[in-house]
Amino acid sequence: MSQAAPSHTPEVLASLAAELEHAGALCDKLELLVTQLVRASRGEPLQIALTEAQTLDVLTQHLAALAIFTRNLAQQAPSGAFDLDHAVAGVTLGDLARRLARVSHDGEALASSGDLDLF
């Protein structure tokens, strides 16, 4: 078994950001299916379907925000230090941005408070 060449932090983070974007794109496709299923629902199950569709939308937004954050970290990696406040600048989910930036302020991430941006 041959040994792989060592990877550097910027490339690893850029690769991770690309994979998060890919996962988000897959969620977008799944969201289209769920939307079609919601439209086909009748009666009481419709509310359950709407709730599930909204959860999928939140997941898609969350993955996109993590990709932005990771890509910003990749750009900072060559310096050897990370400015997390700058890295979260493009993250539009406020609670997620605060949790990600909080590590730089007190060394401990905040508990999940559940972002929600309904579609």
Helices and strands as residue ranges (DSSP letters): H 9-40, H 45-76, G 77-79, H 84-87, H 94-106
